[in-house]
Amino acid sequence: MLRALTWALLAVTLLSAIAVVWSRNENRELFIRLTRLQSQRDHLNIEYGRLELEDATWADPARVASVARSQLGMVNPEPAQIRMVRE
């Protein structure tokens, strides 16, 4: 009986050790994945900020007016050309 109990405890100890090793490996893999995802998030945040800055540059009213005049030939209307519409 003592011999069976010893073997059972040995088996349980080995299974516990294997579970600890598996758990630590899983934890390590998940941590590596987390750091990769955080790095990807940081790169995307940088890219998003750059795109917001570019969008603000392209949408600047002074730039839009300059492009309208130079590339599209648009001009401000003369006061005589303006008509008021009332509903």
PyMOL commands that set and color helices and strands:
alter all, ss='L'
color gray80, all
select helices_A, chain A and resi 2-58+61-70+79-81
alter helices_A, ss='H'
color red, helices_A
deselect
rebuild
show_as cartoon
